[in-house]
Amino acid sequence: MTTSQTTVVVTGLGATTPLGGDWPSTWSALLAGKSGVRTLDWDDLDKLPVRFAATLAVDPSEVMPKQQLRKLDRNQAIALIAAREAWADAGFAPPAPKKGRPAEPAEGDTVDGDRLGVVVSSGIGGLHTALNSHDVNRERGWQRVSPFTVPMLMPNGAAGHVGIEFGAMAGSHALVSACASSAEAVGYGIDMIRAGRADVVICGGTEACIHPLQLASFGSMRALSTRNDEPERASRPYDKNRDGFVLGEGAAVMILESEEHARARGANVYGIAAGCGYSGDAFDIVQPEPTGAGQSKAMRRAIQNAGLEPSDIVHINAHATSTPLGDVAELNSIKAALGPEASAKVNITGTKSMTGHLLGGAGALESVITLMALKERLVPPTINLEDVDDEVDLDIVRGEPRPLPPGPLAALNNSFGFGGHNVSVVLKTA
């Protein structure tokens, strides 16, 4: 039986993002400082305040059959793509076919379904399905609405499909906390293993809601960058001329495993999912609490949950959305959480400058990025940072990747969401 003292390791990674159709291509693009932001190819684009987004580098239709895609919302399809990659990367055998068909012999390790859990989150769920189905009902009648509409639009749909495909019977969960959703999924996955509910957890996040309604709504809030003439330079955390975030889409999945289970099967270990911290601002549905106290609490609680001290943190993948107020507020929270001496030594990066903001999928992707930065001892840069804001007084990695020192390393990934949800994840070298 596992306990709260159990070490939780990461044994598999998968992703499909604006930078690449899998994790290796995404990581290579991050180190190269590439932007995944591009102008949208839509009709009536001139009617929108924002005409660009960070769309997927590889469309799901290129890797999944049309018959399967008809029953999946886009966010569910890309969650399955990322989960399949992570599962194979962890060295597990492909899942057996469903509906009584015999499984073909397959190489790889197996896991007891009663000891396998799923936590895959989405902040918004099947937005495309909901809106498109509404249009079909209005224009063509209820008889033409797909019977798969509700399963396709529900926010737990991605978790459900992943759990069904891999036979996860320890529990299938979908935490929804806006842009902190999939960071919270990582924390819940850690807790499932520590509590003895599972030996292996497929955890992560997904979001695919680049739609005119989203651009109009966020545009009306003045939350999005309007740099329509040079979209690849629009996401620019910490820059004096930042004017809002860039909407993105994508999915990322990690395979979490108890160290005991991973060692028993000789699994490759990327690093340790060491802990997670949470807090609620209890302030406003959109605006963060102005002192940053909630964000600081989440970071401190994460460090404590991991059994570390603030001085152990060498790197932070910041929430850093490229909004005028949010970026500097988070830096102030970091200083309050770590203290002046520790925060002055931390390497901070804002990878949303390249991926855009994946909303509910951001925390999982950035946790994967943070883990790989520790394993490779190389922090991806913040791009488009040309004129550093006068209020930025911490060390931002910019221009080129930054090497990390030898020895044991620990890092934070921060995710903050509408509603006052604050989540910090701690990753460590193995």
VOPAGU-2260 file (C-alpha; in pm, 1 decimal, decimal comma):
REM VOPAGU-2260
SITE   aa  ch    i         X         Y         Z
SITE  MET   A    0       0,0       0,0       0,0
SITE  THR   A    1     135,1     340,8     -95,6
SITE  THR   A    2     130,2     629,9     149,8
SITE  SER   A    3     173,3    1006,8     158,3
SITE  GLN   A    4     549,5     941,8     173,7
SITE  THR   A    5     545,1     762,5    -162,7
SITE  THR   A    6     769,1     914,4    -426,9
SITE  VAL   A    7     574,8     982,1    -746,6
SITE  VAL   A    8     779,2     970,7   -1066,4
SITE  VAL   A    9     705,6    1064,0   -1427,7
SITE  THR   A   10     766,6     783,2   -1677,8
SITE  GLY   A   11     595,8     901,6   -1997,0
SITE  LEU   A   12     533,8    1228,1   -2182,6
SITE  GLY   A   13     302,3    1318,8   -2468,5
SITE  ALA   A   14     183,5    1640,2   -2630,8
SITE  THR   A   15      34,9    1795,9   -2939,4
SITE  THR   A   16      79,4    2173,8   -2947,0
SITE  PRO   A   17     112,8    2479,7   -3169,4
SITE  LEU   A   18     484,2    2394,8   -3189,4
SITE  GLY   A   19     465,3    2027,9   -3285,7
SITE  GLY   A   20     246,2    1722,5   -3323,6
SITE  ASP   A   21     431,2    1534,1   -3051,1
SITE  TRP   A   22     644,6    1604,0   -2747,4
SITE  PRO   A   23     993,3    1578,8   -2905,3
SITE  SER   A   24     908,5    1825,9   -3182,7
SITE  THR   A   25     748,1    2061,7   -2929,7
SITE  TRP   A   26    1056,4    2053,5   -2707,8
SITE  SER   A   27    1291,5    2114,8   -3001,9
SITE  ALA   A   28    1085,2    2415,4   -3110,1
SITE  LEU   A   29    1087,2    2554,7   -2755,7
SITE  LEU   A   30    1465,4    2539,7   -2737,9
SITE  ALA   A   31    1486,8    2701,8   -3080,4
SITE  GLY   A   32    1267,3    2990,4   -2963,2
SITE  LYS   A   33    1000,9    2937,3   -3229,2
SITE  SER   A   34     654,6    3089,4   -3218,4
SITE  GLY   A   35     345,3    2878,3   -3278,2
SITE  VAL   A   36     122,9    3182,4   -3330,5
SITE  ARG   A   37     -20,7    3241,5   -3677,9
SITE  THR   A   38    -290,8    3434,7   -3863,8
SITE  LEU   A   39    -620,8    3246,2   -3883,8
SITE  ASP   A   40    -756,6    3132,3   -4219,1
SITE  TRP   A   41   -1122,2    3213,6   -4158,1
SITE  ASP   A   42   -1400,8    3382,3   -4350,5
SITE  ASP   A   43   -1511,5    3723,1   -4219,6
SITE  LEU   A   44   -1190,9    3750,0   -4016,7
SITE  ASP   A   45   -1198,1    4128,1   -4051,0
SITE  LYS   A   46   -1508,0    4137,7   -3828,8
SITE  LEU   A   47   -1307,3    4022,1   -3526,4
SITE  PRO   A   48   -1082,6    4234,9   -3303,1
SITE  VAL   A   49    -814,3    3963,0   -3304,5
SITE  ARG   A   50    -728,5    3767,0   -3617,5
SITE  PHE   A   51    -461,8    3524,5   -3498,1
SITE  ALA   A   52    -404,8    3243,9   -3247,3
SITE  ALA   A   53    -164,6    2961,8   -3161,5
SITE  THR   A   54    -328,2    2679,5   -3355,9
SITE  LEU   A   55    -209,3    2319,1   -3358,3
SITE  ALA   A   56      96,1    2243,1   -3569,5
SITE  VAL   A   57     -58,2    1907,8   -3670,9
SITE  ASP   A   58    -435,0    1880,6   -3707,9
SITE  PRO   A   59    -600,9    1576,0   -3546,0
SITE  SER   A   60    -737,8    1476,0   -3889,5
SITE  GLU   A   61    -380,5    1397,6   -3994,8
SITE  VAL   A   62    -335,5    1129,1   -3729,0
SITE  MET   A   63    -685,0     999,2   -3644,5
SITE  PRO   A   64    -944,6     834,5   -3870,6
SITE  LYS   A   65   -1247,5    1040,0   -3970,0
SITE  GLN   A   66   -1486,1     779,3   -3828,9
SITE  GLN   A   67   -1340,9     826,1   -3482,2
SITE  LEU   A   68   -1319,1    1205,4   -3507,3
SITE  ARG   A   69   -1694,2    1229,9   -3579,0
SITE  LYS   A   70   -1762,5    1111,2   -3224,6
SITE  LEU   A   71   -1505,9    1336,7   -3055,1
SITE  ASP   A   72   -1480,9    1705,3   -2986,5
SITE  ARG   A   73   -1148,7    1851,0   -3092,5
SITE  ASN   A   74   -1032,3    1877,7   -2730,2
SITE  GLN   A   75   -1106,2    1508,2   -2676,0
SITE  ALA   A   76    -924,3    1401,3   -2991,5
SITE  ILE   A   77    -604,3    1581,3   -2901,9
SITE  ALA   A   78    -618,5    1451,1   -2544,7
SITE  LEU   A   79    -622,6    1097,0   -2684,0
SITE  ILE   A   80    -332,0    1178,2   -2916,3
SITE  ALA   A   81    -122,0    1307,3   -2626,6
SITE  ALA   A   82    -224,7    1020,1   -2397,7
SITE  ARG   A   83    -133,2     756,6   -2656,2
SITE  GLU   A   84     210,0     910,3   -2700,0
SITE  ALA   A   85     271,0     929,8   -2324,6
SITE  TRP   A   86     149,0     573,5   -2271,1
SITE  ALA   A   87     381,5     433,8   -2536,0
SITE  ASP   A   88     667,8     651,2   -2410,7
SITE  ALA   A   89     622,7     499,5   -2063,9
SITE  GLY   A   90     675,7     152,6   -2212,6
SITE  PHE   A   91     324,1      17,7   -2166,1
SITE  ALA   A   92     162,5    -217,8   -2415,5
SITE  PRO   A   93    -109,1     -70,2   -2639,3
SITE  PRO   A   94    -458,4    -112,0   -2491,5
SITE  ALA   A   95    -661,3    -411,0   -2600,6
SITE  PRO   A   96    -932,4    -346,1   -2861,3
SITE  LYS   A   97   -1281,7    -294,9   -2720,7
SITE  LYS   A   98   -1614,1    -468,4   -2784,8
SITE  GLY   A   99   -1490,7    -823,6   -2750,1
SITE  ARG   A  100   -1237,3    -819,5   -3030,8
SITE  PRO   A  101    -926,3   -1021,7   -2941,7
SITE  ALA   A  102    -614,0    -823,0   -2874,7
SITE  GLU   A  103    -316,3    -875,7   -3101,5
SITE  PRO   A  104      10,7    -960,6   -2925,1
SITE  ALA   A  105     183,8    -638,0   -2829,7
SITE  GLU   A  106     515,4    -561,2   -2667,7
SITE  GLY   A  107     530,4    -354,4   -2351,4
SITE  ASP   A  108     449,7    -360,8   -1983,2
SITE  THR   A  109      98,5    -404,3   -1850,0
SITE  VAL   A  110     -80,7    -248,1   -1556,4
SITE  ASP   A  111    -379,4    -371,0   -1356,8
SITE  GLY   A  112    -678,8    -158,3   -1458,6
SITE  ASP   A  113    -794,6    -142,1   -1095,8
SITE  ARG   A  114    -463,4      31,3   -1015,3
SITE  LEU   A  115    -474,8     271,7   -1311,6
SITE  GLY   A  116    -629,4     618,7   -1280,7
SITE  VAL   A  117    -698,7     910,5   -1512,4
SITE  VAL   A  118    -706,2    1283,3   -1440,4
SITE  VAL   A  119    -744,6    1484,0   -1761,5
SITE  SER   A  120    -884,0    1834,9   -1736,0
SITE  SER   A  121   -1023,5    2097,8   -1968,2
SITE  GLY   A  122   -1114,3    2448,3   -1865,2
SITE  ILE   A  123   -1396,2    2489,1   -2115,4
SITE  GLY   A  124   -1465,4    2150,1   -2275,3
SITE  GLY   A  125   -1640,2    2100,3   -2608,8
SITE  LEU   A  126   -1708,2    2457,7   -2711,3
SITE  HIS   A  127   -1700,0    2380,7   -3084,7
SITE  THR   A  128   -1948,5    2097,1   -3039,2
SITE  ALA   A  129   -2187,2    2307,2   -2830,6
SITE  LEU   A  130   -2194,9    2600,4   -3071,3
SITE  ASN   A  131   -2198,6    2396,9   -3391,9
SITE  SER   A  132   -2474,7    2172,1   -3261,9
SITE  HIS   A  133   -2680,7    2475,4   -3165,3
SITE  ASP   A  134   -2648,0    2601,1   -3522,3
SITE  VAL   A  135   -2752,1    2262,8   -3664,7
SITE  ASN   A  136   -3058,5    2248,2   -3438,3
SITE  ARG   A  137   -3164,0    2601,1   -3530,5
SITE  GLU   A  138   -3102,7    2574,2   -3903,3
SITE  ARG   A  139   -3175,5    2207,8   -3982,7
SITE  GLY   A  140   -3385,8    2075,4   -3694,7
SITE  TRP   A  141   -3332,0    1853,4   -3393,2
SITE  GLN   A  142   -3331,1    1536,3   -3601,9
SITE  ARG   A  143   -2995,8    1639,3   -3751,2
SITE  VAL   A  144   -2826,6    1696,0   -3416,4
SITE  SER   A  145   -2567,2    1426,4   -3345,5
SITE  PRO   A  146   -2657,8    1180,0   -3067,0
SITE  PHE   A  147   -2296,6    1221,4   -2953,0
SITE  THR   A  148   -2342,2    1593,4   -2881,2
SITE  VAL   A  149   -2362,3    1577,4   -2501,4
SITE  PRO   A  150   -2068,7    1334,1   -2460,6
SITE  MET   A  151   -1870,1    1554,0   -2697,4
SITE  LEU   A  152   -1935,6    1882,9   -2519,7
SITE  MET   A  153   -1905,0    1779,8   -2155,0
SITE  PRO   A  154   -1580,6    1893,3   -1985,3
SITE  ASN   A  155   -1511,3    1543,5   -1851,5
SITE  GLY   A  156   -1537,0    1390,5   -2198,0
SITE  ALA   A  157   -1161,8    1382,7   -2258,2
SITE  ALA   A  158   -1100,0    1208,5   -1924,7
SITE  GLY   A  159   -1375,9     962,5   -2003,5
SITE  HIS   A  160   -1239,0     870,0   -2344,2
SITE  VAL   A  161    -884,5     831,4   -2209,6
SITE  GLY   A  162   -1008,5     615,4   -1923,0
SITE  ILE   A  163   -1210,0     393,4   -2156,5
SITE  GLU   A  164    -928,5     348,5   -2406,5
SITE  PHE   A  165    -670,9     245,0   -2146,0
SITE  GLY   A  166    -904,5      58,1   -1911,6
SITE  ALA   A  167    -850,1     286,8   -1611,4
SITE  MET   A  168   -1075,7     169,2   -1327,9
SITE  ALA   A  169    -909,5     325,0   -1022,9
SITE  GLY   A  170   -1094,6     648,4   -1100,2
SITE  SER   A  171   -1140,9     890,3   -1388,2
SITE  HIS   A  172   -1147,2    1259,4   -1298,5
SITE  ALA   A  173   -1172,7    1597,0   -1467,0
SITE  LEU   A  174   -1103,3    1895,9   -1243,8
SITE  VAL   A  175   -1221,4    2227,1   -1384,5
SITE  SER   A  176   -1057,5    2545,4   -1257,3
SITE  ALA   A  177   -1020,2    2759,9   -1569,7
SITE  CYS   A  178    -654,7    2814,0   -1662,9
SITE  ALA   A  179    -537,7    2621,2   -1355,7
SITE  SER   A  180    -733,7    2307,7   -1451,0
SITE  SER   A  181    -456,3    2079,8   -1572,7
SITE  ALA   A  182    -205,4    2192,8   -1311,1
SITE  GLU   A  183    -466,0    2081,1   -1060,7
SITE  ALA   A  184    -494,2    1754,2   -1255,0
SITE  VAL   A  185    -123,9    1691,6   -1195,0
SITE  GLY   A  186    -168,6    1757,8    -824,3
SITE  TYR   A  187    -467,8    1525,5    -803,5
SITE  GLY   A  188    -274,1    1255,1    -986,3
SITE  ILE   A  189       4,8    1283,7    -730,7
SITE  ASP   A  190    -250,4    1255,9    -450,8
SITE  MET   A  191    -413,9     946,3    -604,9
SITE  ILE   A  192     -83,8     760,9    -593,5
SITE  ARG   A  193      15,6     889,5    -249,8
SITE  ALA   A  194    -323,4     786,1    -110,2
SITE  GLY   A  195    -282,3     433,3    -244,0
SITE  ARG   A  196    -571,8     459,6    -490,5
SITE  ALA   A  197    -352,9     390,3    -794,5
SITE  ASP   A  198      -6,7     277,8    -899,1
SITE  VAL   A  199     -20,3     461,0   -1232,7
SITE  VAL   A  200    -211,1     774,7   -1331,9
SITE  ILE   A  201    -255,8     922,6   -1679,0
SITE  CYS   A  202    -279,3    1292,9   -1606,0
SITE  GLY   A  203    -280,3    1613,8   -1804,7
SITE  GLY   A  204    -496,4    1865,9   -1980,2
SITE  THR   A  205    -647,3    1965,2   -2309,8
SITE  GLU   A  206    -811,4    2267,5   -2468,9
SITE  ALA   A  207    -936,0    2341,5   -2818,4
SITE  CYS   A  208   -1162,2    2644,8   -2821,7
SITE  ILE   A  209   -1016,2    2878,7   -3082,6
SITE  HIS   A  210   -1350,5    3005,9   -3208,0
SITE  PRO   A  211   -1489,8    3346,5   -3311,7
SITE  LEU   A  212   -1693,4    3360,2   -2989,6
SITE  GLN   A  213   -1379,9    3321,7   -2777,5
SITE  LEU   A  214   -1190,3    3586,1   -2970,1
SITE  ALA   A  215   -1488,8    3819,7   -2945,4
SITE  SER   A  216   -1541,7    3757,3   -2573,8
SITE  PHE   A  217   -1178,6    3784,6   -2466,2
SITE  GLY   A  218   -1142,1    4074,9   -2707,9
SITE  SER   A  219   -1432,9    4252,3   -2542,7
SITE  MET   A  220   -1255,6    4205,7   -2209,1
SITE  ARG   A  221    -942,8    4368,5   -2359,9
SITE  ALA   A  222    -754,7    4055,9   -2249,5
SITE  LEU   A  223    -607,2    3957,3   -2588,2
SITE  SER   A  224    -317,6    4105,4   -2777,8
SITE  THR   A  225    -431,3    4289,3   -3090,9
SITE  ARG   A  226     -95,9    4276,6   -3270,2
SITE  ASN   A  227    -265,8    4156,5   -3589,4
SITE  ASP   A  228      14,0    4275,3   -3817,9
SITE  GLU   A  229     282,3    4055,4   -3653,8
SITE  PRO   A  230     112,2    3772,0   -3464,4
SITE  GLU   A  231     429,5    3571,3   -3403,8
SITE  ARG   A  232     552,3    3859,8   -3187,1
SITE  ALA   A  233     224,5    3916,5   -3003,1
SITE  SER   A  234     287,0    3703,5   -2694,0
SITE  ARG   A  235     563,0    3890,3   -2512,3
SITE  PRO   A  236     568,7    3834,3   -2134,3
SITE  TYR   A  237     754,4    4101,6   -1934,0
SITE  ASP   A  238     799,9    4329,8   -2235,2
SITE  LYS   A  239     704,2    4695,2   -2196,2
SITE  ASN   A  240     484,1    4671,1   -2504,9
SITE  ARG   A  241     285,1    4361,1   -2409,1
SITE  ASP   A  242     -86,3    4412,2   -2464,3
SITE  GLY   A  243    -254,8    4083,6   -2375,5
SITE  PHE   A  244    -237,4    3708,1   -2413,4
SITE  VAL   A  245    -264,4    3493,1   -2726,6
SITE  LEU   A  246    -526,7    3219,1   -2739,2
SITE  GLY   A  247    -380,0    2873,4   -2799,1
SITE  GLU   A  248    -486,6    2511,3   -2823,6
SITE  GLY   A  249    -322,7    2180,6   -2744,6
SITE  ALA   A  250    -292,5    1888,9   -2505,3
SITE  ALA   A  251     -21,1    1745,1   -2282,4
SITE  VAL   A  252     -16,8    1425,8   -2076,7
SITE  MET   A  253     220,6    1276,9   -1821,0
SITE  ILE   A  254     228,4     921,4   -1691,2
SITE  LEU   A  255     267,2     937,8   -1314,1
SITE  GLU   A  256     375,3     626,6   -1132,0
SITE  SER   A  257     478,8     525,7    -782,7
SITE  GLU   A  258     854,7     488,7    -770,8
SITE  GLU   A  259     815,1     133,3    -643,8
SITE  HIS   A  260     597,5      35,5    -940,6
SITE  ALA   A  261     826,7     208,0   -1190,1
SITE  ARG   A  262    1139,8      40,3   -1050,1
SITE  ALA   A  263     976,3    -301,3   -1051,1
SITE  ARG   A  264     924,2    -283,6   -1425,9
SITE  GLY   A  265    1250,6    -105,2   -1504,0
SITE  ALA   A  266    1080,8     205,8   -1639,9
SITE  ASN   A  267    1263,3     512,4   -1766,3
SITE  VAL   A  268    1213,7     798,2   -1520,4
SITE  TYR   A  269    1211,1    1160,3   -1637,0
SITE  GLY   A  270    1189,8    1307,8   -1289,7
SITE  ILE   A  271     979,8    1339,9    -977,1
SITE  ALA   A  272     635,7    1496,9    -942,3
SITE  ALA   A  273     718,3    1618,2    -594,9
SITE  GLY   A  274     414,1    1813,8    -479,6
SITE  CYS   A  275     138,7    2062,1    -543,7
SITE  GLY   A  276      -1,9    2365,8    -365,0
SITE  TYR   A  277    -340,3    2535,6    -396,6
SITE  SER   A  278    -514,1    2850,4    -283,1
SITE  GLY   A  279    -822,2    3055,3    -361,8
SITE  ASP   A  280    -821,1    3433,2    -394,6
SITE  ALA   A  281   -1186,8    3471,0    -289,5
SITE  PHE   A  282   -1171,4    3811,7    -453,6
SITE  ASP   A  283   -1308,4    3844,4    -808,4
SITE  ILE   A  284   -1428,9    3613,3   -1086,4
SITE  VAL   A  285   -1173,1    3753,9   -1332,7
SITE  GLN   A  286    -921,5    3983,2   -1163,6
SITE  PRO   A  287    -650,6    3833,8    -939,8
SITE  GLU   A  288    -628,6    3953,0    -582,2
SITE  PRO   A  289    -408,7    4264,5    -616,1
SITE  THR   A  290    -153,8    4183,0    -345,0
SITE  GLY   A  291     -77,3    3840,7    -493,5
SITE  ALA   A  292    -120,0    3680,3    -152,4
SITE  GLY   A  293    -310,5    3383,6    -295,0
SITE  GLN   A  294     -47,6    3310,6    -557,3
SITE  SER   A  295     225,1    3324,1    -292,7
SITE  LYS   A  296      30,8    3085,2     -70,5
SITE  ALA   A  297       1,1    2831,5    -353,0
SITE  MET   A  298     377,5    2842,9    -413,9
SITE  ARG   A  299     466,6    2811,6     -45,7
SITE  ARG   A  300     220,6    2526,6       3,1
SITE  ALA   A  301     358,7    2343,8    -300,8
SITE  ILE   A  302     715,4    2372,1    -171,4
SITE  GLN   A  303     604,9    2248,5     171,1
SITE  ASN   A  304     405,1    1963,6      15,0
SITE  ALA   A  305     719,9    1857,5    -169,7
SITE  GLY   A  306     921,7    1860,0     152,9
SITE  LEU   A  307    1150,7    2136,3      25,9
SITE  GLU   A  308    1264,6    2484,0     122,6
SITE  PRO   A  309    1231,2    2798,3     -92,9
SITE  SER   A  310    1608,0    2796,0    -142,9
SITE  ASP   A  311    1577,8    2458,4    -323,5
SITE  ILE   A  312    1388,3    2614,6    -616,2
SITE  VAL   A  313    1620,4    2698,1    -906,2
SITE  HIS   A  314    1368,9    2752,8   -1185,6
SITE  ILE   A  315    1009,9    2869,1   -1233,7
SITE  ASN   A  316     796,6    2829,9   -1544,1
SITE  ALA   A  317     573,6    3128,2   -1472,9
SITE  HIS   A  318     206,9    3169,8   -1561,2
SITE  ALA   A  319     328,4    3478,8   -1753,2
SITE  THR   A  320      39,7    3528,8   -1993,7
SITE  SER   A  321     169,8    3857,9   -2138,3
SITE  THR   A  322     -96,2    4077,6   -1978,8
SITE  PRO   A  323       6,7    4423,1   -1855,6
SITE  LEU   A  324     -86,9    4361,0   -1491,7
SITE  GLY   A  325     -52,8    3985,2   -1452,7
SITE  ASP   A  326     315,1    3938,9   -1536,4
SITE  VAL   A  327     454,2    4183,6   -1282,2
SITE  ALA   A  328     200,6    4081,1   -1017,5
SITE  GLU   A  329     323,4    3721,7   -1043,1
SITE  LEU   A  330     685,5    3830,9   -1002,0
SITE  ASN   A  331     588,1    4013,2    -683,7
SITE  SER   A  332     415,9    3695,8    -564,9
SITE  ILE   A  333     729,8    3493,8    -634,4
SITE  LYS   A  334     936,8    3734,1    -424,5
SITE  ALA   A  335     687,5    3709,3    -139,5
SITE  ALA   A  336     677,9    3328,9    -159,9
SITE  LEU   A  337    1050,4    3259,8    -184,8
SITE  GLY   A  338    1194,4    3560,5      -5,8
SITE  PRO   A  339    1436,2    3814,0    -155,4
SITE  GLU   A  340    1749,4    3598,7    -144,1
SITE  ALA   A  341    1600,8    3282,6    -298,1
SITE  SER   A  342    1392,3    3462,0    -561,4
SITE  ALA   A  343    1696,2    3656,9    -683,2
SITE  LYS   A  344    1865,2    3327,6    -779,4
SITE  VAL   A  345    1573,2    3169,7    -967,4
SITE  ASN   A  346    1570,3    3134,7   -1347,1
SITE  ILE   A  347    1221,6    3236,5   -1468,3
SITE  THR   A  348    1076,8    3171,1   -1812,4
SITE  GLY   A  349     745,2    3240,5   -1984,4
SITE  THR   A  350     690,4    2974,6   -2249,5
SITE  LYS   A  351     346,3    3108,3   -2342,0
SITE  SER   A  352     552,0    3350,1   -2552,5
SITE  MET   A  353     588,7    3054,4   -2792,2
SITE  THR   A  354     285,3    2831,7   -2731,8
SITE  GLY   A  355      22,0    3093,9   -2663,2
SITE  HIS   A  356    -213,7    3034,5   -2370,6
SITE  LEU   A  357    -371,0    2687,8   -2377,6
SITE  LEU   A  358    -615,6    2788,2   -2101,6
SITE  GLY   A  359    -712,2    2463,6   -1923,7
SITE  GLY   A  360    -432,1    2277,7   -2101,1
SITE  ALA   A  361    -159,1    2522,0   -2003,1
SITE  GLY   A  362     -68,8    2380,6   -1661,6
SITE  ALA   A  363      -6,2    2029,2   -1793,6
SITE  LEU   A  364     200,6    2145,4   -2090,2
SITE  GLU   A  365     407,9    2378,9   -1876,3
SITE  SER   A  366     459,9    2107,6   -1613,9
SITE  VAL   A  367     598,3    1883,1   -1888,2
SITE  ILE   A  368     820,3    2168,5   -2008,9
SITE  THR   A  369     941,4    2233,9   -1654,3
SITE  LEU   A  370    1021,2    1867,7   -1596,9
SITE  MET   A  371    1217,1    1844,7   -1921,8
SITE  ALA   A  372    1406,5    2163,8   -1838,3
SITE  LEU   A  373    1525,4    1993,4   -1520,3
SITE  LYS   A  374    1609,6    1665,0   -1690,4
SITE  GLU   A  375    1799,8    1832,5   -1975,4
SITE  ARG   A  376    1928,5    2107,0   -1741,1
SITE  LEU   A  377    1825,5    2361,7   -2000,6
SITE  VAL   A  378    1555,3    2627,8   -1960,9
SITE  PRO   A  379    1371,6    2740,4   -2277,9
SITE  PRO   A  380    1380,5    3115,2   -2333,8
SITE  THR   A  381    1108,9    3378,0   -2316,0
SITE  ILE   A  382    1088,0    3510,1   -2670,7
SITE  ASN   A  383     977,1    3854,1   -2793,8
SITE  LEU   A  384    1121,7    4013,9   -2481,3
SITE  GLU   A  385    1285,5    4314,9   -2645,7
SITE  ASP   A  386    1232,8    4594,6   -2393,5
SITE  VAL   A  387    1206,9    4466,3   -2036,7
SITE  ASP   A  388     941,5    4632,2   -1822,4
SITE  ASP   A  389    1089,9    4868,9   -1564,6
SITE  GLU   A  390     910,0    4680,5   -1286,3
SITE  VAL   A  391    1071,2    4347,1   -1374,1
SITE  ASP   A  392    1349,8    4290,1   -1121,2
SITE  LEU   A  393    1397,0    3911,4   -1131,4
SITE  ASP   A  394    1607,7    3699,2   -1367,9
SITE  ILE   A  395    1407,2    3625,6   -1684,2
SITE  VAL   A  396    1557,3    3374,6   -1927,2
SITE  ARG   A  397    1547,7    3543,5   -2266,7
SITE  GLY   A  398    1703,9    3510,8   -2609,4
SITE  GLU   A  399    1873,7    3173,1   -2568,5
SITE  PRO   A  400    1813,6    2861,6   -2354,8
SITE  ARG   A  401    1975,6    2885,4   -2011,2
SITE  PRO   A  402    2184,0    2595,5   -1869,3
SITE  LEU   A  403    2103,1    2479,4   -1518,0
SITE  PRO   A  404    2373,2    2371,9   -1269,4
SITE  PRO   A  405    2467,4    2012,5   -1183,5
SITE  GLY   A  406    2330,9    1836,1    -878,3
SITE  PRO   A  407    1974,0    1789,8    -749,3
SITE  LEU   A  408    1729,5    2044,1    -891,0
SITE  ALA   A  409    1373,8    2152,2    -813,3
SITE  ALA   A  410    1139,0    2384,4   -1001,0
SITE  LEU   A  411     791,8    2536,9    -981,6
SITE  ASN   A  412     524,7    2565,6   -1246,2
SITE  ASN   A  413     257,5    2828,7   -1174,5
SITE  SER   A  414     -98,4    2829,7   -1309,9
SITE  PHE   A  415    -368,0    3078,9   -1215,2
SITE  GLY   A  416    -728,8    3076,8   -1335,6
SITE  PHE   A  417   -1042,1    3290,0   -1351,3
SITE  GLY   A  418   -1235,5    3246,7   -1029,5
SITE  GLY   A  419    -925,3    3295,8    -816,7
SITE  HIS   A  420    -779,4    2946,4    -862,2
SITE  ASN   A  421    -406,3    2933,0    -785,3
SITE  VAL   A  422    -204,8    2614,7    -836,6
SITE  SER   A  423     170,3    2553,2    -819,2
SITE  VAL   A  424     335,6    2223,2    -908,6
SITE  VAL   A  425     682,4    2121,2    -787,8
SITE  LEU   A  426     900,5    1900,9   -1009,9
SITE  LYS   A  427    1240,3    1755,4    -917,6
SITE  THR   A  428    1525,9    1571,1   -1081,8
SITE  ALA   A  429    1525,3    1197,5   -1015,2
